[in-house]
């Protein structure tokens, strides 16, 4: 029996899967297939948006071919000029119609049961954010990869299930784990109002954005199941280092730190922000150390001074206070490392 035409527009989808595309021709079909096949019985409820950020390989043409393979299932967008991952995601947010947004990188894929698992959670709990785990996806998996747990990587160190309180508690827990990637956090589109967007032209864009999102969420649910296959491949954005990437890592939490200063944060969030700021300082200085003679000494010394100054601005706790907090928790090695990196100078 056919459904009568009421003349009203169809209801919006409950989920938008957002895929930025740039020079990923060998991987894109597997990514799209993983979404389309899981949502075959809910075509009206799950929309799939792809945006070509002016690829220079065959990715744009492949997008058209995939749209022909699955008629009516893909919405295709394109930038006028290459603008980077953050800008692509921001454009996708503007065009999404779903109640929930799931950012999926175009070289990754959803694992079986991911969409059904998410659907059950949001239908029952209607939380603002759902966290999931992931699996490392390698071209050739070895025993050592299995032994170190790459078939199931946890993204959260807190209690599973929900609903659980969001806001400062969620932001603190995410910063403590350091697992800040956007693709393991499905969020209500309503949270992305105002100026909450990914920072254009910067690396470590997830780290800059996810804590801000978490603080807006009233509640969340943690599903400790691997829903995303995260591909390890050469040529990925952070597979190599340079001074620009190190600088962006050092400053990644600047906006969040400014918000926490303007809207006072809880004690656990202050410690978590200081802890992640220390990890960023160590990571940026470690990259500077690896660059060595590739960058003139005077430039490396200036960068190291800038990284320390950025830590001092972003961390709610100065180095002595943070080291004392580490020692109180029995984290002796972290206290030693923080002191060593803060004192490190390029030579």
ABEGO torsion letter per residue (X at the ends): XBBBBAGBBBBBBABBBBBBBBGAAAAAAAAAAAAAAAAAAAAAABBBBBBBAGBABAAAAAAAAAAAABBGABBBBBBABBAEAAAAAAAAAAABABABBBBBBAABBBBBGAAAAAAAAAAAAGBABBBBBBBBBBABBBAAAAAAGAABBBABABBBEOBBBBEAAAAAAAAAAGBABAAABBBBAAAABEABBBBBGBBGAAAAAAAAAAAABABBBBBBBBABBBBBBBGBAAABBBAAAAAAAAAAAAAAAAAAAABBBBAAAAAAAAAAAAAAAAAAAAAAAAAEAABBAAAAAAAAAAAAAAAAAABABBAAAAAAAAAAAGBAAAAAAAAAAAABBBX
